[in-house]
Amino acid sequence: MQIQFNDEPMQCAAGQTVSGLLIQLNQLKPGAALALNQQILPREQWEQQIVQEGDQILLFQVIAGGGDVTYCRQNV
């Protein structure tokens, strides 16, 4: 079946889980986050979530940072 993975079309086996797909693509890494059809999918659901025809999957690395925080005040 056809899906989109990181904005690229690809074929995926029917019945494949999100976790299984990431393992197949060697993309199951710590610190990764995933959006399925523009909704964040919690990592604990990756093993149960079945990939469907036409799904759009975006995988990205979560980066935490720090530094200066600028506060904005809007005049009302």
Buried (B, 14 or more C-beta within 10 A) or exposed (E): BEBBBEEEEEEBEEEBBBBBBBEEEEBBEEEBEBEBEEEEBEBEEBEEBEBEEEBEBBBEEEEEEEEEEEEEEEEE
